[in-house]
Amino acid sequence: MEMNRINSILKNKEKTDIFYGDRPVWIQEISNDKAKVGFVDNFEEKDVFIKDLYEREL
């Protein structure tokens, strides 16, 4: 995922499904090329590279 797409998602009020691996996440914060994400299916948090996040293709 590109940084400008992340910023667009964060500014938009529409729901966007973001994934890391095969797990849905929500973006808590971004810093340089990393994002702190929370996993939707539990309380786990992780710092990941933005390039490793993706939107589900419909």
DOKETI-301493 format. One record per residue (C-alpha): residue number from 1; x, y, z; residue in one letter; chain. Coordinates in Angstrom, 3 decimals, padded with zeros to 6 digits, m for minus. Layout:
<nodes>
pos; xx; yy; zz; code; unit
NUM; X; Y; Z; A; A
...
</nodes>
This chain:
<nodes>
pos; xx; yy; zz; code; unit
1; 000.000; 000.000; 000.000; M; A
2; 001.209; 003.515; m000.741; E; A
3; 001.486; 006.300; 001.863; M; A
4; m000.916; 008.596; m000.042; N; A
5; m003.555; 005.816; m000.030; R; A
6; m003.115; 005.399; 003.738; I; A
7; m003.633; 009.136; 004.230; N; A
8; m006.730; 009.037; 002.027; S; A
9; m008.192; 006.174; 004.062; I; A
10; m007.483; 007.916; 007.358; L; A
11; m009.149; 011.156; 006.195; K; A
12; m012.160; 009.388; 004.690; N; A
13; m015.153; 008.488; 006.848; K; A
14; m016.048; 005.433; 004.738; E; A
15; m015.194; 001.985; 006.064; K; A
16; m012.228; 000.429; 004.267; T; A
17; m011.140; m003.159; 004.852; D; A
18; m007.375; m003.209; 005.422; I; A
19; m005.410; m006.421; 005.889; F; A
20; m002.009; m007.522; 007.097; Y; A
21; m001.361; m011.088; 006.002; G; A
22; m004.797; m012.629; 006.019; D; A
23; m005.995; m010.732; 009.109; R; A
24; m008.121; m007.582; 009.147; P; A
25; m006.531; m004.597; 010.908; V; A
26; m007.256; m001.003; 011.774; W; A
27; m004.561; 001.631; 011.490; I; A
28; m003.786; 003.355; 014.783; Q; A
29; m000.959; 005.621; 013.624; E; A
30; 001.618; 006.012; 010.896; I; A
31; 005.245; 007.050; 011.086; S; A
32; 007.563; 007.184; 008.079; N; A
33; 007.265; 003.782; 006.383; D; A
34; 005.605; 001.958; 009.306; K; A
35; 002.093; 001.759; 010.697; A; A
36; 000.937; 000.675; 014.122; K; A
37; m002.061; m001.581; 013.550; V; A
38; m004.562; m003.287; 015.790; G; A
39; m005.983; m006.624; 014.762; F; A
40; m009.766; m006.699; 014.477; V; A
41; m010.026; m010.288; 015.769; D; A
42; m008.235; m009.659; 019.113; N; A
43; m006.398; m007.017; 021.141; F; A
44; m002.986; m007.611; 019.558; E; A
45; m001.081; m004.600; 018.189; E; A
46; 001.904; m004.647; 015.864; K; A
47; 004.235; m002.260; 014.030; D; A
48; 004.282; m003.233; 010.339; V; A
49; 005.617; m001.812; 007.118; F; A
50; 003.010; 000.168; 005.195; I; A
51; 003.950; m001.684; 001.999; K; A
52; 002.734; m004.924; 003.652; D; A
53; m000.821; m003.622; 004.159; L; A
54; m003.438; m004.119; 001.475; Y; A
55; m007.100; m003.645; 000.671; E; A
56; m009.238; m006.616; m000.185; R; A
57; m010.056; m006.879; m003.874; E; A
58; m013.807; m007.199; m004.483; L; A
</nodes>
